[in-house]
């Protein structure tokens, strides 16, 4: 602008850069914000990476619960919906196809985040231990079953195998 130019500056954006409700024009919903896809066995590494990326974009608060959905009459309601939907899309974009096919896209990013954590985090360790123990008890009478390990099966397949071993064991006892 020249010295004599009286052209007014545009008003500052209500959502300044690096704030929770700001989305840079390049931050579209098809953006892939993490270099790895979530698979059945890499949740801890994946979640650290995505949390770091969300933090760098000032969006971590949408998944950790710090930002809650405002009331529909609140001035930020519309922008919350836009940013939240974008965060949901970013997370969905970095799910392996086998996981993506089992995920129902929720209305908010925190619900999606919590669902993925509950399904795939190592916090399921006690349940995995219990399943292994149950299978060990069932495998003893079944001689045709080779060693069954979590390394070779997903949790779902592992649980299905446990059920199959149990059913075979009952059938053998009845014969």
Helices and strands as residue ranges (DSSP letters): H 43-56, H 61-64, H 77-93, H 97-100, H 109-120, G 122-124, H 125-139, H 155-174
